[in-house]
Amino acid sequence: MTERVVLTFEDSEYSLTRLDALAAGLARTLGARGVRAGDRVALMSSNRPEFVIAVRAIWRLGAAVVLISPAWKRGEVEHALAVTGTEHAVGDNPVLAGLLPMLSLDEPIEPAEATWAEPDPDTDSVLVFSSGTTGLPKAVRHTHRSFGAAVRHWRDALGLSDQDRIQVVTPPSHILGLLNIVTALECGTWMRLHRRFDLDRLLRTIEADRITVEMAVAPIALAIASHPELESFDLSSLRYIMWGATPVTASVAEEVTRRTGVRWVPAYGASELPVIACNPLEDARLDSAGKAVPGVVLRVVSLDTGKPVAPGETGEIQARAESLMAGYLPAEANAEAFDDGWYRTGDVGDLDAGGWLHLTDRSKEMIKVRGFQVAPAEVEAVLHGHPAVADCAVFGVPDTADGEAVIAAVAAARPIEAEKLTGLVGERLASYKRPREVVFVPEIPRLPSGKVLRRILKERYGRPADQ
């Protein structure tokens, strides 16, 4: 009897037994290279089945996966390795290979007998990176217990089962990509992994593979809504499209529904707490991030006093759940992350009497581009390194396609072309951190303490990027 396929990539198919045998083989190789329980292993890989195999191999050894974006440049990777104390590496990226002895995923993996010992639930399972308002990205630590709870929450929120079929085009180094992959494998959901995003291929795959649940972030949603021949694709197999990473742009979602009949299910999460809220499948709305998923408790506190506010009143959204991260690295970043056991999301909104959550703003200053977080201070540090820059500040403006766009305000010491500054950032940092625009200003508004008044910059120069 032919085993059921759980993962498809291009012309290759994988059953769970095959994945387990390959993971066991890779685990044996990693073990021979010195990886032990409790170690941290950097994984920097493109979208490919070997990424999935590597995650499972590392977990078999009782080690933790440190997920590094393949878009990152050398300085970003160096920081990630330093802050996590990582000494082992596996992947397909030359940047990582230049910093640590890396086991290449391009080498054939020999299968081995699949034996499995459940890891200690309170040991680290995965570390992903999240930018704060200052400094370089922080590592978010999830234990097997917390990430396992997130997988259960995602399964229940999306109603996934072994009858569903999904495809993954988002980077697996992002919490949403990893969550989709692990949840699908746990549920027996058939999954196609794509090497990269291609809109026509995504739409053709929905039709050919009879995909039942599609995942989308704002750029994918906009691309679907803008496709001139969208009606030519048969999308009738879809139960819904999930919208994540940014608040829903209602006009975009409604255009897709008008042209295809497919409905949307908005959801809300963070690297620190992967599944916070989701719309009920039977009653999804575009004006809300949904209701807290079972197992997550939400509250809204005053931005002035920190005290809980009444239903419908605006404040900072805070959450508690078994799926909450174990904490940040470096550890000093934890001081402002929690409020008496509650995770401070940094998002501003309200929770109405019916439990519906509405997001309105961010109290933190990070910029969210295509679901990825950009710390202004990280971009500013690169710009400050140019001798023509006397002072600078970076902020975000609304952008229909990407959620937000990065804008750099620069007070120049001497004439400099904007393209040279954006090119400098592009050389040092991931492409999504590159400023969309450089605005030259007489001076950067600051408090006496030196804190940048980004609000003033946004008011003066912060028109939406797509206007």
Helices and strands as residue ranges (DSSP letters): E 5-9, E 12-15, H 16-32, E 40-44, H 49-60, E 64-67, H 74-84, E 88-91, H 94-97, E 102-104, E 124-130, E 138-143, H 144-158, E 165-168, H 175-187, E 190-193, H 199-209, E 213-216, H 218-226, G 230-232, E 240-243, H 250-260, E 264-268, E 277-278, E 290-292, E 296-301, E 315-321, E 327-329, G 331-336, E 338-339, E 342-351, E 356-362, E 367-369, E 372-374, H 376-384, E 389-399, E 403-412, H 418-428, G 431-433, E 437-440, H 454-461
